[in-house]
Amino acid sequence: MSADRLCVGVLGVGHWGPNVVRNLATHPRVRLKYVCDIEQNALSRLEHLKLEGCSLVTDPDLVINDPEVQAIAIETPASTHYALSRQALQAGKHVYCEKPLTIDPQEGRELCRLAEERDRKLLVGFTFLYNKGVHKLRELIQSGRLGDIYYICCTRTHLGLVRNDVDVVWDLVPHDISIINYVTGLTPTAVLASGVEPLGTGRMDAAFITLFYPGNIVGQIHVSWVDSNKQRLVRVIGSKARAEFDDLNNLEPIRIFEKGISMVKKVQPDFGDFRFLLRDGDIISPKIDMSEPLRDMIDSFVRAILDHETTISDGKRAVQITAIVEAIQRSLLTRRQEPVTLKG
């Protein structure tokens, strides 16, 4: 294998897998040797890609144990992520795994330790961390253009694509946690969650989550796969302006609303009354040179291995997010605020 090309095998096709396969197959520094799925019918979904030199197989051990394969991309159900990632790392492979890496933080920490011991890269599929719109949102917050951040609201809803291996929280919430943590540079200390299961599957189909961050910043996340109004929206409300990232708006993914409210002074100190100043301003849509986030994430994975670069969606970030989702799951059961416990 040429030192400047990475030999990769993919485990699992599923809903998102064909997109990963396409990006690997077209990457100039990747040789895609295998795509594996235990269901032969799933492999037929790749026929339109015309994968030259790539073997379509049903035995994952064949892929993992091939000494020529340097990296494994895992696109299987969430319940299999830990075992397959562990097997691949033990075989000396670099691993790209779809989120969630695991549904148990302890298992995630074990995978991180294993990757470090074997000097292997472990990257997890938080694609929004590679979205240029999210990068702009982070820039707006970190530069102070929005002022003091009051709260951040995320909405991620659609109708259908109901998974049978995890609930809507495990499926969708990690995306928004990764976004809020990334743009603020913070992690929540506690969470409060509620949800409903109208489909009668015994799993949450819609959820409402509050995350409490340092500095009195609040994150609010609403996710649903029973809502016919498809939305992928992040709103950041600050003391100087409000910014909105709409992932479904290809023309104006980021909009800045230069309107706000601020406290001027107490009118009557004895009564604690305040006077507020309303500010009006322009709505600005900055130019964003958008690219496909998945392509950029795959490229980051390749460069991390071949060029020894760092990534922003490594296993440690995945463990952190898993611990937060675990606290959310506890809150769904107790109906109380639950602390977030982050360990090394």
Number of C-alpha atoms within 10 A of each C-alpha: 10 8 8 13 16 24 21 27 30 28 26 24 25 16 12 12 21 20 15 19 25 16 19 24 21 14 17 12 18 18 20 26 21 25 27 25 21 15 14 12 9 17 19 11 14 18 8 7 12 10 18 9 11 15 14 18 17 19 14 19 13 13 24 27 14 13 12 15 21 21 27 25 28 28 26 22 17 19 14 14 21 20 12 21 27 20 16 24 25 17 15 20 28 27 26 26 27 22 25 27 30 25 21 15 23 15 16 26 19 14 25 23 14 18 23 13 11 15 13 20 24 29 29 25 24 26 20 20 22 21 19 19 26 23 16 19 25 18 15 19 20 14 9 14 17 25 17 15 20 16 17 22 19 25 20 22 21 17 12 11 9 16 13 10 13 17 20 23 25 21 18 19 25 18 21 25 23 20 23 27 17 19 19 17 11 13 20 22 16 19 26 22 24 19 21 15 15 12 12 9 10 10 18 23 23 22 21 19 21 20 26 20 19 11 10 10 16 18 23 22 23 22 26 29 23 19 15 11 11 15 17 16 20 24 21 23 22 23 18 18 25 23 25 23 21 20 18 12 11 10 11 17 21 24 19 22 18 19 18 18 14 13 11 10 13 13 12 10 9 7 8 9 11 12 11 13 11 9 12 12 11 10 14 13 15 13 13 15 7 12 12 12 17 19 19 17 26 22 17 20 26 25 17 18 17 14 11 11 12 14 16 15 22 20 26 20 18 26 28 22 27 25 20 27 23 20 21 31 20 18 21 22 11 13 14 14 18 21 18 21 14 15 10 7
